[in-house]
Amino acid sequence: MSGIPTLIYKDEVVNERFHDLLIYGAIRRTLVPVTDEHDRCTGKTTTLIMFAKKYGFAAIVEERENIEYLRERFDYNHIYTSSDMILGDLDIKKIVIDETISEDEVPEIYEVITGFKSIQKIKEHDCLIDFIDDCVNELNAELEQNLRLLKDLKFEKLMECKTLLDIMKANDDK
């Protein structure tokens, strides 16, 4: 995995790019677009499971995974297959899904927080750029709103100070 920015969670190497995208996905309650061609064997499932563990979500992975092995490896019991999910066997209702799981197959009793969504190679660039643009736009809007609130608060404080100064000056003039 040389050249891939990584984080380490308790001896597990996590792809930093995927981790950050999962955070943005969770904020927006959307899936992160990935491709088979460029994103094979880059730590998506490991990152997804460690993300689920860190934030207390259930991780849904593909059927062929050895669930007991993954639970032991990650020391996390809330890793399931889509069959477990469909049967309603999950004890956590907020879930993250791997790219092999379709959002359409998620029963309504669960809330998909984020996860990965496989996309076609042709759409990869535009889809990822749109996703990042949307995240940046939402963060900018939130920042602008916070700045407006801060300016309003600053104006109120300035008016209080001016009133106090006027009172003090009036008292000095007496």
Helices and strands as residue ranges (DSSP letters): E 6-9, E 12-15, H 16-28, E 32-34, H 44-55, E 58-61, H 67-74, E 79-81, H 82-87, E 94-97, G 103-105, E 111-118, H 121-173
